[in-house]
């Protein structure tokens, strides 16, 4: 009985930790994308990249941001990440 309760408590704590970790990863991804978008805007404003390249890179950045949420995988696109489809 006590062992079962301990196991349930550990499972709940693990689930909380996983949820927190995923939230942190998603928040980090958003910050990185925002920084990259700002840098692209800066480069475009200074004329260091052509408008067409700016637009293409912003679209690619937005698509990358969507990938993590679309597949419910906040690790999508990160080095060493494995998409669920690849694991099967």
C-alpha positions in Angstrom: 0.0 0.0 0.0 2.7 2.5 1.0 4.9 1.4 -1.9 2.0 1.9 -4.3 1.4 5.5 -3.0 5.1 6.3 -3.3 5.1 5.0 -6.9 2.0 7.2 -7.7 3.7 10.2 -6.1 6.8 9.6 -8.1 4.8 9.3 -11.3 2.9 12.6 -10.6 6.2 14.4 -9.9 7.8 13.0 -13.0 4.7 14.1 -15.1 5.0 17.6 -13.6 8.7 17.8 -14.3 8.2 16.7 -17.9 5.4 19.3 -18.4 7.6 22.0 -16.9 10.5 21.0 -19.1 8.4 21.1 -22.2 7.1 24.5 -21.3 10.6 25.8 -20.8 11.8 24.4 -24.2 8.8 26.0 -25.9 9.5 29.3 -24.2 13.2 29.1 -25.2 12.2 28.4 -28.8 10.0 31.4 -28.9 12.8 33.6 -27.5 15.2 32.3 -30.1 12.8 32.9 -32.9 12.1 36.4 -31.7 15.8 37.2 -31.5 16.4 35.7 -35.0 13.5 37.7 -36.4 14.8 41.0 -34.9 18.3 40.3 -36.3 16.8 39.7 -39.8 14.8 43.0 -39.5 18.0 44.8 -38.5 20.0 43.3 -41.4 17.2 44.2 -43.8 16.9 47.8 -42.5 20.6 48.3 -42.9 20.4 46.9 -46.4 22.8 44.0 -45.6 20.3 41.4 -47.0 18.0 41.9 -49.9 14.2 42.2 -49.2 13.5 38.9 -51.0 16.0 37.1 -48.8 14.6 38.7 -45.7 11.1 37.6 -46.6 12.2 34.0 -47.4 14.1 33.8 -44.1 11.2 35.1 -42.1 8.9 32.6 -43.8 11.3 29.8 -43.0 11.6 31.0 -39.4 7.8 31.0 -39.0 7.5 27.6 -40.5 10.1 26.3 -38.1 8.2 27.9 -35.2 5.0 26.2 -36.4 6.7 22.8 -36.7 7.1 22.3 -33.0 3.5 23.1 -32.2 2.0 21.5 -35.2 3.5 18.1 -34.3 3.2 18.6 -30.5 7.0 18.3 -30.4 8.6 21.4 -28.9 12.0 19.8 -29.6 11.4 19.8 -33.4 14.3 21.2 -35.2 16.7 21.1 -32.2 19.9 19.3 -32.6 19.5 15.7 -31.5 15.7 15.8 -31.5 13.8 12.9 -32.9 10.4 13.4 -34.5 7.7 11.0 -33.4 7.4 9.7 -36.9 11.1 8.7 -36.9 10.8 6.8 -33.7 8.1 4.4 -35.1 
